[in-house]
Amino acid sequence: MNITEYLLTCLNEECLEIAKNVTKSLRFGILDIGPKNKVCNLEALGQELDDLEGVLELLADSGINIEKYRNRDQIEAKKLKVKKYMEYSKKQGLLT
């Protein structure tokens, strides 16, 4: 395994930890502090996002600069798409 592969593995791990925190927030509440936790789910999610950013910066430092491939127009298009399907979900009676 080379450095890039190692850091991509770390990136994957951080994404999974973010997904886990999102799921805990949905199951128990975003402000819940579980019996084994020291912080609420929202703070834990913020910490995981910080960890993700740290790995992204290490990737950039090693020559894999993901930032230059990010696209503001694509981000805005995604936001519109999510909002569109939120409205559809409301019409279906599933989102209040």
DRENVOLO-135587 format. One line per 4 residues: number of its first residue (from 1); for each residue x, y, z of C-alpha. Coordinates in Angstrom, 3 decimals. Example, Ala and Ser with C-alpha at 12.3 -4.5 7.8 and 13.67 -1.06 7.14 Angstrom:
BEGIN
1> 12.300 -4.500 7.800 ~ 13.670 -1.060 7.140
END
This chain:
BEGIN
1> 0.000 0.000 0.000 ~ 1.343 3.429 -0.881 ~ 0.654 6.753 0.849 ~ -2.209 7.659 -1.479
5> -3.906 4.316 -0.896 ~ -3.416 4.678 2.853 ~ -4.929 8.167 2.890 ~ -7.828 7.085 0.674
9> -8.491 4.300 3.176 ~ -8.542 6.917 5.932 ~ -10.891 9.051 3.822 ~ -13.236 6.092 3.451
13> -13.107 5.461 7.195 ~ -14.000 9.075 7.983 ~ -16.926 8.969 5.543 ~ -18.202 5.835 7.271
17> -17.887 7.502 10.675 ~ -19.856 10.488 9.368 ~ -22.549 8.114 8.105 ~ -22.631 6.410 11.515
21> -23.103 9.768 13.268 ~ -25.889 10.751 10.888 ~ -27.650 7.458 11.601 ~ -27.281 7.934 15.373
25> -28.718 11.441 15.002 ~ -31.725 10.050 13.150 ~ -32.264 7.220 15.617 ~ -31.742 9.060 18.891
29> -31.878 12.779 18.109 ~ -29.317 15.261 16.925 ~ -28.799 16.719 20.415 ~ -28.801 13.372 22.232
33> -25.810 12.427 24.340 ~ -25.829 8.641 24.430 ~ -24.875 6.701 27.557 ~ -21.362 6.032 26.230
37> -20.822 9.472 24.678 ~ -19.332 12.671 26.061 ~ -20.831 15.002 23.445 ~ -24.141 15.259 21.592
41> -24.555 13.703 18.158 ~ -24.339 17.097 16.454 ~ -20.985 17.880 18.067 ~ -19.729 14.379 17.267
45> -20.760 14.918 13.636 ~ -18.835 18.192 13.587 ~ -15.770 16.423 14.960 ~ -15.996 13.769 12.256
49> -16.302 16.458 9.581 ~ -13.150 18.049 11.006 ~ -11.421 14.655 10.801 ~ -12.536 14.349 7.187
53> -11.108 17.773 6.403 ~ -7.842 16.755 8.035 ~ -7.548 13.725 5.768 ~ -8.417 15.852 2.722
57> -5.622 18.238 3.668 ~ -3.168 15.347 4.073 ~ -4.165 14.134 0.613 ~ -3.562 17.627 -0.780
61> -0.192 17.760 0.967 ~ 0.717 14.482 -0.726 ~ -0.216 15.829 -4.170 ~ -3.834 14.619 -4.386
65> -5.716 17.924 -4.392 ~ -9.409 17.129 -4.495 ~ -10.324 20.789 -3.976 ~ -9.364 21.734 -7.522
69> -12.012 19.291 -8.777 ~ -14.810 20.736 -6.681 ~ -17.360 22.751 -8.598 ~ -19.623 25.412 -7.073
73> -22.150 25.042 -9.913 ~ -22.418 21.319 -9.234 ~ -22.906 22.010 -5.521 ~ -25.705 24.473 -6.267
77> -27.299 22.031 -8.722 ~ -27.292 19.345 -6.024 ~ -28.962 21.690 -3.565 ~ -31.719 22.414 -6.098
81> -32.192 18.703 -6.755 ~ -32.468 17.898 -3.041 ~ -35.000 20.708 -2.567 ~ -37.009 19.462 -5.543
85> -37.262 15.972 -4.067 ~ -38.039 17.397 -0.630 ~ -41.086 19.066 -2.180 ~ -42.076 15.789 -3.837
89> -41.735 14.009 -0.494 ~ -43.984 16.654 1.111 ~ -46.593 16.104 -1.600 ~ -46.436 12.368 -0.890
93> -47.147 13.117 2.767 ~ -43.851 11.684 3.967 ~ -42.045 14.903 4.896 ~ -43.586 17.366 7.301
END
